[in-house]
Amino acid sequence: VTQQHNGYGFIEFLDVTDADYAMTVLNMIKLFGRPLRVSKSSLNSKAELSRDVGANLFIGNLDPIDVDESLLYDTFSAFGTLIRPPKISRDEATEESKGFGFVSFDTFQASDM
């Protein structure tokens, strides 16, 4: 209704160790001049609980113009193998970023390859 993004997103990791490491390293790092707030999110549905994902990270305060799924992939794939492409929440009508997204990882060992 307001045409303004909410400024948050989600990232999923297969391994909790990967999520904790990414949170430690990336929390409050500036991306296009805006500090990322990285924390664990809670799963909301039984369907999400049944997925083969070890951790789900919420990435907020994403610049709605300069940050896209490709940039999230390039940034977070340095911490491990992504098990699915990053997802940025977008407005259904305009396809503009709402300023948040999610990423899913494989294992901590995959990041050492």
C-alpha positions as CSV (number, residue, x, y, z in Angstrom):
1,V,0.0,0.0,0.0
2,T,2.8,2.5,0.9
3,Q,5.1,1.3,-1.9
4,Q,7.9,1.2,0.6
5,H,10.0,-1.9,1.3
6,N,10.2,-3.5,4.7
7,G,14.0,-3.8,4.6
8,Y,14.5,-7.5,5.6
9,G,15.2,-10.9,4.0
10,F,15.9,-14.5,4.8
11,I,18.7,-17.0,4.1
12,E,18.6,-20.7,4.7
13,F,21.6,-22.9,5.7
14,L,21.7,-26.7,5.8
15,D,24.2,-26.7,8.7
16,V,23.8,-24.6,11.9
17,T,27.5,-24.1,12.0
18,D,27.4,-22.3,8.6
19,A,24.6,-20.1,9.8
20,D,26.4,-19.1,13.0
21,Y,29.6,-18.4,11.1
22,A,27.8,-16.2,8.5
23,M,26.0,-14.4,11.3
24,T,29.2,-13.7,13.1
25,V,31.1,-12.4,10.0
26,L,28.3,-10.5,8.2
27,N,26.3,-8.9,11.0
28,M,26.5,-5.1,10.7
29,I,28.7,-5.3,7.6
30,K,27.7,-2.5,5.3
31,L,26.3,-3.4,1.9
32,F,25.8,-0.4,-0.3
33,G,26.2,1.9,2.7
34,R,23.6,0.1,4.8
35,P,24.5,-2.2,7.7
36,L,23.1,-5.7,7.5
37,R,21.4,-7.0,10.6
38,V,21.8,-10.8,10.5
39,S,20.1,-13.1,13.0
40,K,18.4,-16.4,13.2
41,S,14.7,-16.5,12.3
42,S,12.1,-19.0,13.5
43,L,10.4,-21.4,11.1
44,N,6.7,-20.7,10.7
45,S,5.2,-23.9,9.3
46,K,5.4,-27.7,9.4
47,A,6.4,-27.7,5.7
48,E,9.4,-25.5,6.5
49,L,10.3,-27.8,9.4
50,S,10.4,-30.8,7.1
51,R,12.8,-29.2,4.6
52,D,16.4,-30.4,4.5
53,V,17.7,-27.1,5.9
54,G,19.9,-26.8,8.9
55,A,19.5,-23.1,9.5
56,N,17.5,-20.2,8.1
57,L,19.0,-16.7,8.2
58,F,17.1,-13.6,7.8
59,I,19.0,-10.8,6.0
60,G,17.5,-7.4,6.5
61,N,18.1,-3.8,5.5
62,L,19.0,-4.8,1.9
63,D,19.2,-1.9,-0.5
64,P,16.1,-2.4,-2.7
65,I,17.8,-1.1,-5.8
66,D,21.4,-2.4,-5.7
67,V,21.0,-5.7,-4.0
68,D,19.6,-8.6,-6.0
69,E,19.7,-12.4,-5.7
70,S,22.9,-12.6,-7.7
71,L,24.7,-10.3,-5.2
72,L,23.4,-12.4,-2.3
73,Y,24.6,-15.5,-4.0
74,D,28.1,-14.0,-4.7
75,T,28.3,-12.8,-1.1
76,F,27.0,-15.8,0.8
77,S,28.4,-18.6,-1.4
78,A,31.8,-17.8,0.0
79,F,30.7,-19.4,3.3
80,G,29.5,-22.7,1.8
81,T,27.6,-24.4,-1.0
82,L,24.1,-23.0,-1.5
83,I,21.5,-25.7,-1.8
84,R,19.0,-23.3,-3.6
85,P,19.2,-19.8,-5.0
86,P,18.9,-16.9,-2.6
87,K,15.4,-15.4,-2.4
88,I,14.6,-11.8,-2.0
89,S,11.0,-10.9,-1.1
90,R,9.4,-8.7,-3.8
91,D,6.2,-6.8,-4.1
92,E,3.7,-8.9,-6.1
93,A,2.5,-6.0,-8.2
94,T,5.8,-4.2,-9.0
95,E,8.4,-6.9,-8.5
96,E,10.4,-4.4,-6.5
97,S,12.5,-5.7,-3.6
98,K,11.0,-5.4,-0.1
99,G,14.5,-5.1,1.3
100,F,14.9,-8.6,2.7
101,G,15.8,-12.1,1.6
102,F,16.9,-15.7,2.5
103,V,19.8,-18.0,1.6
104,S,20.2,-21.9,2.0
105,F,23.5,-23.6,2.6
106,D,24.8,-27.2,2.3
107,T,27.5,-27.9,4.9
108,F,30.4,-26.2,6.6
109,Q,32.8,-28.7,4.9
110,A,31.6,-27.5,1.5
111,S,33.0,-24.0,2.1
112,D,36.5,-25.5,2.4
113,M,36.5,-26.9,-1.2
